[in-house]
Amino acid sequence: MGHLSSIVKGSKLLTLKAKSKKSRIGPFILFLTSLLISIEANNPPCKSHLLGNEHVCHILDDMTVKCWGSNWQGRVGTETFASYGDAPFEMGNFLPTINYGPGIMVAKMELGQIHTCALFSDFRSKCHGRNNYGQLGLGHVVGIGDDTNEMGNYLPFMNLGAGNELITNLGLGRSHTCAIEDWEKMKCFGQNAFGQLGYGHENNTGDQPNEMGDYLPYINLGTGRAPNYGCGGDHTVILLSLLVII
């Protein structure tokens, strides 16, 4: 299978090219010599970009987001099943920005296999896409983002508890999600068949009522803080920093 490469000059994304004669996009197999995707010049320049399993998201300099690729289960967040980028007149100004609500500014995006989470400038977060294991943290298993009235103000913020903690980092695996609060405390939810949530059991979390918010415990990381971490397909890695006060 081919792979995608991006070419960035300064903060502007210039091209994204599939370097193979056979490239898989969504459920379709396209035979092509090259696929060139461009953000139009009159759009704001690209701030950062991420590659998911079958979708791509870009944060623009105005802190809005555009995503394209497979939109199965709503991972692109356009309230439709339709994929973007596999037909004419779908990119550039034809490509909609994701509606997370009025005044929302996106500071960071994380892409899982079939779900997407955005971290906002006010240290809150929303997730959409596949939710079969509770990886969106909404207390149910219904996918979000592929039907009307599911995005914007209809999409609730991630509920990690009633305190004043700030969500400072996110990590998405294949079907689980982890969030760092205040640069040191960590909670995870979603699939847990291999213990990837780190709670000492193999029960999925976030797929039933009364499993998020204050019901969801912090992960016991021992002594130290957890400013950096990453989620693989079915595992989670933490880089701890020890804070010593003398």
Contacts in CASP RR format, 6 or more apart in sequence:
PFRMAT RR
TARGET T0000
AUTHOR 0000-0000-0000
METHOD contacts of the structure
MODEL  1
MGHLSSIVKGSKLLTLKAKSKKSRIGPFILFLTSLLISIEANNPPCKSHL
LGNEHVCHILDDMTVKCWGSNWQGRVGTETFASYGDAPFEMGNFLPTINY
GPGIMVAKMELGQIHTCALFSDFRSKCHGRNNYGQLGLGHVVGIGDDTNE
MGNYLPFMNLGAGNELITNLGLGRSHTCAIEDWEKMKCFGQNAFGQLGYG
HENNTGDQPNEMGDYLPYINLGTGRAPNYGCGGDHTVILLSLLVII
1 20 0 8 1.000
1 22 0 8 1.000
1 23 0 8 1.000
1 24 0 8 1.000
2 18 0 8 1.000
2 19 0 8 1.000
2 20 0 8 1.000
2 22 0 8 1.000
2 23 0 8 1.000
2 24 0 8 1.000
3 18 0 8 1.000
3 19 0 8 1.000
3 20 0 8 1.000
4 16 0 8 1.000
4 17 0 8 1.000
4 18 0 8 1.000
4 19 0 8 1.000
4 51 0 8 1.000
4 56 0 8 1.000
5 16 0 8 1.000
5 17 0 8 1.000
5 19 0 8 1.000
6 13 0 8 1.000
6 15 0 8 1.000
6 16 0 8 1.000
6 49 0 8 1.000
6 51 0 8 1.000
7 13 0 8 1.000
7 14 0 8 1.000
7 15 0 8 1.000
7 16 0 8 1.000
7 17 0 8 1.000
8 14 0 8 1.000
8 46 0 8 1.000
8 49 0 8 1.000
11 45 0 8 1.000
11 46 0 8 1.000
11 47 0 8 1.000
11 61 0 8 1.000
12 39 0 8 1.000
12 45 0 8 1.000
12 46 0 8 1.000
13 39 0 8 1.000
13 45 0 8 1.000
13 46 0 8 1.000
13 49 0 8 1.000
13 58 0 8 1.000
14 38 0 8 1.000
15 36 0 8 1.000
15 37 0 8 1.000
15 38 0 8 1.000
16 36 0 8 1.000
16 37 0 8 1.000
16 38 0 8 1.000
16 56 0 8 1.000
17 34 0 8 1.000
17 35 0 8 1.000
17 36 0 8 1.000
17 37 0 8 1.000
18 25 0 8 1.000
18 32 0 8 1.000
18 34 0 8 1.000
18 35 0 8 1.000
19 34 0 8 1.000
21 31 0 8 1.000
21 32 0 8 1.000
21 33 0 8 1.000
22 29 0 8 1.000
22 30 0 8 1.000
22 31 0 8 1.000
23 30 0 8 1.000
23 32 0 8 1.000
23 35 0 8 1.000
24 30 0 8 1.000
24 54 0 8 1.000
25 35 0 8 1.000
25 54 0 8 1.000
25 69 0 8 1.000
25 70 0 8 1.000
25 83 0 8 1.000
25 85 0 8 1.000
25 86 0 8 1.000
26 54 0 8 1.000
26 69 0 8 1.000
26 70 0 8 1.000
26 72 0 8 1.000
26 83 0 8 1.000
26 86 0 8 1.000
27 70 0 8 1.000
27 72 0 8 1.000
27 83 0 8 1.000
28 86 0 8 1.000
30 86 0 8 1.000
37 68 0 8 1.000
37 85 0 8 1.000
37 91 0 8 1.000
38 91 0 8 1.000
38 92 0 8 1.000
39 46 0 8 1.000
39 58 0 8 1.000
39 66 0 8 1.000
39 91 0 8 1.000
39 92 0 8 1.000
40 91 0 8 1.000
40 92 0 8 1.000
40 93 0 8 1.000
42 93 0 8 1.000
43 60 0 8 1.000
43 92 0 8 1.000
43 93 0 8 1.000
44 60 0 8 1.000
44 61 0 8 1.000
44 62 0 8 1.000
44 64 0 8 1.000
45 60 0 8 1.000
45 61 0 8 1.000
46 58 0 8 1.000
46 59 0 8 1.000
46 60 0 8 1.000
46 61 0 8 1.000
47 58 0 8 1.000
47 59 0 8 1.000
47 60 0 8 1.000
47 61 0 8 1.000
47 63 0 8 1.000
48 58 0 8 1.000
48 59 0 8 1.000
48 108 0 8 1.000
48 109 0 8 1.000
49 56 0 8 1.000
49 57 0 8 1.000
49 58 0 8 1.000
49 59 0 8 1.000
50 56 0 8 1.000
50 57 0 8 1.000
50 58 0 8 1.000
50 109 0 8 1.000
50 110 0 8 1.000
50 111 0 8 1.000
51 111 0 8 1.000
52 111 0 8 1.000
52 112 0 8 1.000
52 113 0 8 1.000
53 111 0 8 1.000
53 112 0 8 1.000
53 113 0 8 1.000
53 114 0 8 1.000
54 69 0 8 1.000
54 70 0 8 1.000
54 72 0 8 1.000
55 67 0 8 1.000
55 68 0 8 1.000
55 69 0 8 1.000
55 70 0 8 1.000
55 71 0 8 1.000
55 75 0 8 1.000
55 76 0 8 1.000
55 111 0 8 1.000
55 116 0 8 1.000
56 67 0 8 1.000
56 68 0 8 1.000
56 69 0 8 1.000
57 65 0 8 1.000
57 66 0 8 1.000
57 67 0 8 1.000
57 109 0 8 1.000
57 111 0 8 1.000
57 116 0 8 1.000
58 65 0 8 1.000
58 66 0 8 1.000
58 67 0 8 1.000
59 65 0 8 1.000
59 106 0 8 1.000
59 107 0 8 1.000
59 108 0 8 1.000
59 109 0 8 1.000
60 66 0 8 1.000
60 97 0 8 1.000
63 105 0 8 1.000
63 106 0 8 1.000
63 107 0 8 1.000
63 121 0 8 1.000
64 97 0 8 1.000
64 98 0 8 1.000
64 105 0 8 1.000
64 106 0 8 1.000
65 97 0 8 1.000
65 98 0 8 1.000
65 100 0 8 1.000
65 106 0 8 1.000
65 109 0 8 1.000
65 118 0 8 1.000
66 95 0 8 1.000
66 96 0 8 1.000
66 97 0 8 1.000
66 98 0 8 1.000
67 75 0 8 1.000
67 76 0 8 1.000
67 77 0 8 1.000
67 78 0 8 1.000
67 84 0 8 1.000
67 98 0 8 1.000
67 116 0 8 1.000
68 76 0 8 1.000
68 83 0 8 1.000
68 84 0 8 1.000
68 85 0 8 1.000
68 90 0 8 1.000
68 91 0 8 1.000
68 95 0 8 1.000
69 76 0 8 1.000
69 83 0 8 1.000
69 84 0 8 1.000
69 85 0 8 1.000
69 86 0 8 1.000
70 76 0 8 1.000
70 83 0 8 1.000
71 77 0 8 1.000
71 78 0 8 1.000
71 80 0 8 1.000
71 81 0 8 1.000
71 82 0 8 1.000
71 83 0 8 1.000
71 84 0 8 1.000
71 146 0 8 1.000
72 81 0 8 1.000
72 83 0 8 1.000
72 114 0 8 1.000
72 130 0 8 1.000
72 146 0 8 1.000
73 114 0 8 1.000
73 115 0 8 1.000
73 129 0 8 1.000
73 130 0 8 1.000
73 131 0 8 1.000
73 143 0 8 1.000
73 145 0 8 1.000
73 146 0 8 1.000
74 81 0 8 1.000
74 128 0 8 1.000
74 129 0 8 1.000
74 130 0 8 1.000
74 143 0 8 1.000
74 144 0 8 1.000
74 145 0 8 1.000
74 146 0 8 1.000
75 111 0 8 1.000
75 112 0 8 1.000
75 114 0 8 1.000
75 115 0 8 1.000
75 116 0 8 1.000
75 128 0 8 1.000
75 129 0 8 1.000
75 130 0 8 1.000
76 83 0 8 1.000
76 84 0 8 1.000
76 98 0 8 1.000
76 116 0 8 1.000
77 98 0 8 1.000
77 116 0 8 1.000
77 128 0 8 1.000
77 129 0 8 1.000
77 145 0 8 1.000
77 146 0 8 1.000
77 151 0 8 1.000
78 84 0 8 1.000
78 96 0 8 1.000
78 98 0 8 1.000
78 145 0 8 1.000
78 151 0 8 1.000
79 99 0 8 1.000
79 145 0 8 1.000
79 146 0 8 1.000
79 147 0 8 1.000
79 148 0 8 1.000
79 149 0 8 1.000
79 150 0 8 1.000
79 151 0 8 1.000
80 146 0 8 1.000
80 147 0 8 1.000
81 146 0 8 1.000
84 90 0 8 1.000
84 91 0 8 1.000
84 95 0 8 1.000
85 91 0 8 1.000
85 95 0 8 1.000
98 118 0 8 1.000
98 151 0 8 1.000
99 151 0 8 1.000
99 152 0 8 1.000
100 106 0 8 1.000
100 118 0 8 1.000
100 120 0 8 1.000
100 126 0 8 1.000
100 151 0 8 1.000
100 152 0 8 1.000
100 155 0 8 1.000
101 151 0 8 1.000
101 152 0 8 1.000
101 153 0 8 1.000
101 155 0 8 1.000
102 153 0 8 1.000
104 120 0 8 1.000
105 120 0 8 1.000
105 121 0 8 1.000
105 122 0 8 1.000
106 118 0 8 1.000
106 119 0 8 1.000
106 120 0 8 1.000
106 121 0 8 1.000
107 119 0 8 1.000
107 120 0 8 1.000
107 121 0 8 1.000
108 118 0 8 1.000
108 119 0 8 1.000
108 169 0 8 1.000
108 170 0 8 1.000
109 116 0 8 1.000
109 117 0 8 1.000
109 118 0 8 1.000
109 119 0 8 1.000
110 116 0 8 1.000
110 117 0 8 1.000
110 119 0 8 1.000
110 170 0 8 1.000
110 171 0 8 1.000
110 172 0 8 1.000
111 172 0 8 1.000
112 172 0 8 1.000
112 173 0 8 1.000
112 174 0 8 1.000
113 130 0 8 1.000
113 173 0 8 1.000
113 174 0 8 1.000
113 175 0 8 1.000
113 233 0 8 1.000
114 129 0 8 1.000
114 130 0 8 1.000
114 175 0 8 1.000
115 127 0 8 1.000
115 128 0 8 1.000
115 129 0 8 1.000
115 130 0 8 1.000
115 131 0 8 1.000
115 135 0 8 1.000
115 136 0 8 1.000
115 172 0 8 1.000
115 175 0 8 1.000
115 177 0 8 1.000
116 127 0 8 1.000
116 128 0 8 1.000
116 129 0 8 1.000
116 172 0 8 1.000
117 125 0 8 1.000
117 126 0 8 1.000
117 127 0 8 1.000
117 158 0 8 1.000
117 170 0 8 1.000
117 171 0 8 1.000
117 172 0 8 1.000
117 177 0 8 1.000
118 125 0 8 1.000
118 126 0 8 1.000
118 127 0 8 1.000
119 125 0 8 1.000
119 167 0 8 1.000
119 169 0 8 1.000
119 170 0 8 1.000
120 126 0 8 1.000
123 166 0 8 1.000
123 167 0 8 1.000
123 168 0 8 1.000
124 157 0 8 1.000
124 158 0 8 1.000
124 167 0 8 1.000
125 157 0 8 1.000
125 158 0 8 1.000
125 167 0 8 1.000
125 170 0 8 1.000
125 179 0 8 1.000
126 155 0 8 1.000
126 156 0 8 1.000
126 157 0 8 1.000
126 158 0 8 1.000
127 135 0 8 1.000
127 136 0 8 1.000
127 137 0 8 1.000
127 138 0 8 1.000
127 144 0 8 1.000
127 158 0 8 1.000
127 177 0 8 1.000
128 136 0 8 1.000
128 143 0 8 1.000
128 144 0 8 1.000
128 145 0 8 1.000
128 150 0 8 1.000
128 151 0 8 1.000
128 155 0 8 1.000
129 136 0 8 1.000
129 143 0 8 1.000
129 144 0 8 1.000
129 145 0 8 1.000
129 146 0 8 1.000
130 143 0 8 1.000
130 175 0 8 1.000
131 137 0 8 1.000
131 138 0 8 1.000
131 140 0 8 1.000
131 141 0 8 1.000
131 142 0 8 1.000
131 143 0 8 1.000
131 144 0 8 1.000
131 207 0 8 1.000
132 141 0 8 1.000
132 143 0 8 1.000
132 175 0 8 1.000
132 207 0 8 1.000
133 141 0 8 1.000
133 175 0 8 1.000
133 176 0 8 1.000
133 190 0 8 1.000
133 191 0 8 1.000
133 192 0 8 1.000
133 204 0 8 1.000
133 207 0 8 1.000
134 140 0 8 1.000
134 141 0 8 1.000
134 189 0 8 1.000
134 190 0 8 1.000
134 191 0 8 1.000
134 204 0 8 1.000
134 205 0 8 1.000
134 206 0 8 1.000
134 207 0 8 1.000
135 172 0 8 1.000
135 175 0 8 1.000
135 176 0 8 1.000
135 177 0 8 1.000
135 189 0 8 1.000
135 190 0 8 1.000
135 191 0 8 1.000
136 143 0 8 1.000
136 144 0 8 1.000
136 177 0 8 1.000
137 158 0 8 1.000
137 159 0 8 1.000
137 177 0 8 1.000
137 189 0 8 1.000
137 190 0 8 1.000
137 206 0 8 1.000
137 207 0 8 1.000
137 212 0 8 1.000
138 144 0 8 1.000
138 156 0 8 1.000
138 206 0 8 1.000
138 212 0 8 1.000
139 206 0 8 1.000
139 207 0 8 1.000
139 208 0 8 1.000
139 209 0 8 1.000
139 211 0 8 1.000
139 212 0 8 1.000
140 207 0 8 1.000
140 208 0 8 1.000
140 209 0 8 1.000
141 207 0 8 1.000
144 150 0 8 1.000
144 151 0 8 1.000
144 155 0 8 1.000
145 151 0 8 1.000
145 155 0 8 1.000
158 167 0 8 1.000
158 179 0 8 1.000
159 212 0 8 1.000
159 213 0 8 1.000
160 167 0 8 1.000
160 179 0 8 1.000
160 181 0 8 1.000
160 187 0 8 1.000
160 212 0 8 1.000
160 213 0 8 1.000
160 216 0 8 1.000
161 212 0 8 1.000
161 213 0 8 1.000
161 214 0 8 1.000
161 216 0 8 1.000
162 213 0 8 1.000
162 214 0 8 1.000
165 181 0 8 1.000
165 182 0 8 1.000
165 185 0 8 1.000
166 181 0 8 1.000
166 182 0 8 1.000
167 179 0 8 1.000
167 180 0 8 1.000
167 181 0 8 1.000
168 180 0 8 1.000
168 181 0 8 1.000
168 182 0 8 1.000
168 183 0 8 1.000
169 179 0 8 1.000
169 180 0 8 1.000
169 183 0 8 1.000
169 227 0 8 1.000
169 228 0 8 1.000
169 229 0 8 1.000
170 177 0 8 1.000
170 178 0 8 1.000
170 179 0 8 1.000
170 180 0 8 1.000
171 177 0 8 1.000
171 178 0 8 1.000
171 179 0 8 1.000
171 229 0 8 1.000
171 230 0 8 1.000
171 231 0 8 1.000
172 178 0 8 1.000
172 231 0 8 1.000
173 196 0 8 1.000
173 231 0 8 1.000
173 232 0 8 1.000
173 233 0 8 1.000
173 234 0 8 1.000
173 236 0 8 1.000
174 191 0 8 1.000
174 232 0 8 1.000
174 233 0 8 1.000
174 234 0 8 1.000
175 190 0 8 1.000
175 191 0 8 1.000
175 234 0 8 1.000
176 188 0 8 1.000
176 189 0 8 1.000
176 190 0 8 1.000
176 191 0 8 1.000
176 192 0 8 1.000
176 196 0 8 1.000
176 197 0 8 1.000
176 231 0 8 1.000
176 234 0 8 1.000
176 236 0 8 1.000
177 188 0 8 1.000
177 189 0 8 1.000
177 190 0 8 1.000
177 231 0 8 1.000
178 186 0 8 1.000
178 187 0 8 1.000
178 188 0 8 1.000
178 197 0 8 1.000
178 229 0 8 1.000
178 230 0 8 1.000
178 231 0 8 1.000
178 236 0 8 1.000
179 186 0 8 1.000
179 187 0 8 1.000
179 188 0 8 1.000
180 186 0 8 1.000
180 226 0 8 1.000
180 227 0 8 1.000
180 229 0 8 1.000
181 187 0 8 1.000
183 225 0 8 1.000
183 226 0 8 1.000
183 227 0 8 1.000
184 224 0 8 1.000
184 225 0 8 1.000
184 226 0 8 1.000
184 227 0 8 1.000
185 218 0 8 1.000
185 226 0 8 1.000
186 218 0 8 1.000
186 219 0 8 1.000
186 221 0 8 1.000
186 226 0 8 1.000
186 229 0 8 1.000
186 238 0 8 1.000
187 216 0 8 1.000
187 217 0 8 1.000
187 218 0 8 1.000
187 219 0 8 1.000
188 196 0 8 1.000
188 197 0 8 1.000
188 198 0 8 1.000
188 199 0 8 1.000
188 205 0 8 1.000
188 219 0 8 1.000
188 236 0 8 1.000
189 197 0 8 1.000
189 205 0 8 1.000
189 206 0 8 1.000
189 211 0 8 1.000
189 212 0 8 1.000
189 216 0 8 1.000
190 197 0 8 1.000
190 204 0 8 1.000
190 205 0 8 1.000
190 206 0 8 1.000
190 207 0 8 1.000
191 204 0 8 1.000
191 234 0 8 1.000
192 198 0 8 1.000
192 199 0 8 1.000
192 201 0 8 1.000
192 202 0 8 1.000
192 203 0 8 1.000
192 204 0 8 1.000
192 205 0 8 1.000
193 202 0 8 1.000
193 204 0 8 1.000
193 234 0 8 1.000
194 202 0 8 1.000
194 234 0 8 1.000
194 235 0 8 1.000
195 201 0 8 1.000
195 202 0 8 1.000
196 231 0 8 1.000
196 233 0 8 1.000
196 234 0 8 1.000
196 235 0 8 1.000
196 236 0 8 1.000
197 205 0 8 1.000
197 219 0 8 1.000
197 236 0 8 1.000
198 219 0 8 1.000
198 236 0 8 1.000
199 205 0 8 1.000
199 217 0 8 1.000
199 219 0 8 1.000
205 211 0 8 1.000
205 216 0 8 1.000
206 212 0 8 1.000
206 216 0 8 1.000
221 238 0 8 1.000
221 240 0 8 1.000
223 242 0 8 1.000
224 240 0 8 1.000
224 241 0 8 1.000
224 242 0 8 1.000
224 243 0 8 1.000
225 240 0 8 1.000
225 241 0 8 1.000
225 242 0 8 1.000
225 243 0 8 1.000
226 238 0 8 1.000
226 239 0 8 1.000
226 240 0 8 1.000
227 239 0 8 1.000
227 241 0 8 1.000
228 238 0 8 1.000
228 239 0 8 1.000
228 241 0 8 1.000
229 236 0 8 1.000
229 237 0 8 1.000
229 238 0 8 1.000
229 239 0 8 1.000
230 236 0 8 1.000
230 237 0 8 1.000
230 238 0 8 1.000
231 237 0 8 1.000
END
